[in-house]
Each structure stands twice: as C-alpha cells, then as structure tokens.
C-alpha cells in the first residue's frame, strides 16, 4: 500500500508541461460545465407513439405553461406509480374542460374551447375507459394530452388531471 502512495506522490510532484496543464484545465472546465448542466437538466426518452418526438430535454423544476411539453410522474393505477411520462399541458389551473358526446358513443374533449382529443370507450387492449367529466381545473392541476388518437392521457378518468407536485419539469423536444 505504501508503494502505491509513494508512486502517486512521485507522479503528482512530476514537472508538467504547458500542454498537460492546458489539457487538465480543459478537463476540469468540461466536467464542471457538465455537472452544472445535469443538475438543472436531464434527458427523457419517449418509447410510445403518443408524441412524435423520441428524445426530450427536461428543465427540472420549471412548471409548464399552456401548450408546453412537460415530464411528470404518473399517479394512477394503470401504470406503475411514479412512471415518468411526457405530454403537452393542454390545460392549466382555471381551464374549463368540456365533454360532448359523438354519434358513435365516443366523447369529444375540449379545453377552453380547443379540441384536445376524443375519448374511446375501450383501450386497444379491451379494457373499459371512462371519459373525463366536465369541470374547471384546480389551481394546482394540469390537463395533459398527447397528439396520438390512442394516447392514454387526461381525457380519461383513469388518468386524471396531473397535480403540480407530480411535474418534474418543462420538456423540449430534441428529435
């Protein structure tokens, strides 16, 4: 063990060239920048067809505005509690969620008058689904929606509105 430390001390005390010092400083700066970046940001991967993007940059702690993408922890019974998802914040606190029946039995959902999706009666797996009810979102709630017609999102009671404490951060599509 003493042999190891004596070799380490000898290596530290070796004279360094200017080129070695520049490389060392460069590595220290690079690692510092990466550490600062990853304390504020992380990447999220979307494995489902619910949104067109596959890779998202998430800014931790930043709440989404209406229309923004956001990563959040799912709190329902269909997926494992805490599963991370990325969806669009179609509605924010105070938004009006309206539901209208369609002739085929499905329900059209609108948030503040804008159509956000159609709720089906059954999932593609055959599991029954319940359309959300008309309501005004509480101040700490988000109506999260995706563009895919088969997306599981806030249009269903089983998904529900997402609470502010479930939000991880605002997401930006990378590709």
C-alpha positions as CSV (number, residue, x, y, z in Angstrom):
1,X,0.0,0.0,0.0
2,X,2.9,2.4,0.8
3,X,4.3,1.6,-2.5
4,X,1.1,2.8,-4.2
5,X,1.1,6.1,-2.3
6,X,4.8,6.8,-3.0
7,X,4.2,6.3,-6.7
8,X,1.2,8.6,-6.5
9,X,3.3,11.3,-4.7
10,X,6.0,11.0,-7.3
11,X,3.5,11.3,-10.1
12,X,2.0,14.4,-8.5
13,X,5.4,16.0,-8.0
14,X,6.5,15.4,-11.6
15,X,7.0,18.6,-13.5
16,X,4.2,19.2,-16.0
17,X,4.4,20.7,-19.4
18,X,2.2,23.6,-20.6
19,X,0.3,21.3,-22.8
20,X,-0.5,18.9,-19.9
21,X,-1.7,21.9,-17.8
22,X,-4.0,23.1,-20.6
23,X,-5.5,19.6,-21.0
24,X,-6.0,19.3,-17.3
25,X,-7.7,22.7,-17.0
26,X,-9.8,21.9,-20.1
27,X,-11.0,18.6,-18.5
28,X,-11.8,20.4,-15.2
29,X,-13.8,23.1,-17.0
30,X,-15.6,20.5,-19.1
31,X,-16.6,18.4,-16.1
32,X,-17.7,21.5,-14.2
33,X,-19.9,22.6,-17.1
34,X,-21.4,19.1,-17.4
35,X,-22.0,18.9,-13.7
36,X,-23.9,22.3,-13.7
37,X,-25.9,21.3,-16.8
38,X,-27.0,17.9,-15.4
39,X,-28.1,19.5,-12.0
40,X,-30.6,21.5,-13.9
41,X,-31.4,19.4,-16.9
42,X,-31.8,15.7,-17.9
43,X,-33.0,13.8,-20.9
44,X,-36.3,11.9,-21.2
45,X,-37.0,9.2,-23.8
46,X,-40.5,8.6,-25.2
47,X,-40.9,4.9,-26.1
48,X,-44.6,5.2,-27.1
49,X,-46.3,6.7,-30.2
50,X,-48.2,9.2,-28.1
51,X,-46.0,12.1,-29.2
52,X,-43.9,12.4,-32.4
53,X,-40.6,13.1,-30.6
54,X,-38.4,10.4,-29.0
55,X,-35.9,12.5,-27.1
56,X,-36.7,15.4,-24.8
57,X,-34.5,17.8,-22.7
58,X,-36.2,18.4,-19.4
59,X,-35.6,21.5,-17.3
60,X,-36.1,20.4,-13.8
61,X,-38.3,22.5,-11.5
62,X,-39.8,24.6,-14.3
63,X,-43.6,24.5,-14.5
64,X,-45.1,24.3,-18.0
65,X,-47.4,27.0,-19.4
66,X,-50.4,26.0,-21.5
67,X,-49.1,24.3,-24.7
68,X,-45.7,23.4,-23.2
69,X,-44.5,19.8,-23.0
70,X,-43.7,18.5,-19.5
71,X,-42.4,15.5,-17.9
72,X,-44.3,14.2,-14.8
73,X,-44.7,11.2,-12.6
74,X,-47.9,9.2,-13.3
75,X,-50.0,8.7,-10.2
76,X,-52.8,6.4,-11.4
77,X,-53.5,2.7,-11.3
78,X,-52.9,1.6,-14.9
79,X,-49.1,2.0,-14.9
80,X,-46.6,1.6,-12.0
81,X,-47.0,4.6,-9.7
82,X,-44.2,7.1,-10.4
83,X,-43.8,6.1,-14.1
84,X,-42.4,9.1,-15.9
85,X,-44.3,10.5,-18.9
86,X,-44.0,13.4,-21.3
87,X,-47.2,15.0,-22.6
88,X,-48.4,18.5,-23.6
89,X,-50.1,20.7,-21.0
90,X,-53.3,21.4,-22.8
91,X,-54.9,23.0,-19.8
92,X,-53.7,24.7,-16.6
93,X,-55.3,25.8,-13.4
94,X,-58.6,27.5,-14.1
95,X,-59.1,25.9,-17.6
96,X,-62.5,24.7,-18.5
97,X,-62.7,21.0,-19.5
98,X,-65.8,20.3,-21.6
99,X,-67.1,17.0,-22.9
100,X,-69.6,16.4,-25.7
101,X,-70.9,13.0,-26.9
102,X,-70.3,12.0,-30.5
103,X,-72.9,9.9,-32.6
104,X,-70.7,6.8,-32.3
105,X,-70.7,6.9,-28.5
106,X,-67.2,8.3,-28.0
107,X,-66.7,11.6,-26.2
108,X,-65.0,14.7,-27.6
109,X,-63.0,16.7,-25.1
110,X,-62.2,20.4,-25.3
111,X,-60.1,22.5,-23.0
112,X,-61.0,26.2,-23.1
113,X,-62.9,25.6,-26.4
114,X,-59.9,23.9,-28.2
115,X,-60.4,20.2,-29.1
116,X,-57.8,18.1,-27.3
117,X,-59.0,14.6,-28.2
118,X,-61.7,12.0,-28.4
119,X,-62.2,9.5,-25.6
120,X,-62.8,6.0,-26.6
121,X,-65.0,3.6,-24.6
122,X,-62.3,0.9,-24.6
123,X,-58.5,0.8,-24.8
124,X,-56.8,-1.1,-27.6
125,X,-56.3,-3.9,-25.0
126,X,-60.1,-4.1,-24.5
127,X,-60.0,-2.6,-21.0
128,X,-63.0,-0.2,-20.4
129,X,-62.2,3.5,-20.2
130,X,-64.2,6.4,-18.7
131,X,-64.2,9.8,-20.3
132,X,-63.3,12.7,-18.1
133,X,-66.2,14.8,-16.7
134,X,-66.8,18.5,-17.5
135,X,-65.0,20.6,-14.9
136,X,-62.7,23.5,-14.1
137,X,-59.2,22.5,-13.3
138,X,-58.0,23.4,-9.8
139,X,-55.2,25.9,-9.5
140,X,-52.6,23.2,-9.0
141,X,-53.8,20.9,-11.8
142,X,-52.8,20.3,-15.5
143,X,-54.7,18.7,-18.2
144,X,-52.1,16.6,-20.0
145,X,-52.7,15.5,-23.6
146,X,-50.9,13.9,-26.4
147,X,-51.4,14.0,-30.2
148,X,-51.9,10.3,-30.9
149,X,-55.6,9.2,-31.0
150,X,-54.9,6.2,-28.8
151,X,-52.9,8.1,-26.2
152,X,-53.7,7.5,-22.6
153,X,-54.0,10.9,-21.1
154,X,-56.2,13.3,-19.1
155,X,-59.1,12.6,-21.4
156,X,-59.8,9.6,-19.2
157,X,-60.8,9.4,-15.5
158,X,-58.3,6.6,-15.1
159,X,-55.5,9.0,-15.9
160,X,-57.0,12.2,-14.4
161,X,-55.5,15.7,-14.1
162,X,-51.8,15.9,-13.1
163,X,-51.1,17.8,-9.9
164,X,-48.3,20.4,-9.7
165,X,-46.2,18.2,-7.3
166,X,-46.1,15.4,-10.0
167,X,-44.5,17.8,-12.5
168,X,-40.7,17.1,-12.9
169,X,-40.1,20.0,-15.4
170,X,-40.8,21.6,-18.7
171,X,-39.7,19.4,-21.7
172,X,-38.2,20.5,-25.0
173,X,-38.3,18.1,-28.0
174,X,-34.8,17.4,-29.2
175,X,-35.9,14.9,-32.0
